[in-house]
Amino acid sequence: MNVPAELRYSEDHEWTRVEGNRVCLGITDYAQDALGDVVYIELPPVGTEVAGGEPFSEVESTKSVSEIYSPVTGTIVEVNTDLIDNPERLNEDPYGEGWICVIEAVDLAELDGLLDAAAYTDLTESID
């Protein structure tokens, strides 16, 4: 399982990368593997207000539907529209071309509760 050290992780299996006051978000390698083949993602429109800890999107796979939770309160300023026609990117490259959206955060301190790579690895190992 791939868990890049430079990212932060939620217990809901999303990853975040901070870029100034913006947060790039996607699902983890663990999540995409657990979901199986992703066939659809609901992307929120740019300008959508999101609240930290609340769901704002869904990913559908051949196995199930899973909600995507925002790690921070803010506004979605960019979405990966390539995923509309190529949802399999979430499986193929979850930390690269499979990114979901970028959120302009109101307060980056909300990210303090996220896990580092070692803690996230411990979490996933305790699930298996």
Secondary structure, DSSP 8 states (H G I E B T S, - for coil): ----TTSEE-TTSEEEEEETTEEEEEE-HHHHHHH-SEEEEE---TT-EE-TTSEEEEEEESS-EEEEE-SSSEEEEEE-THHHH-TTHHHH-TTTTT--EEEEES-GGGGGGSB-HHHHHHHHHHH-
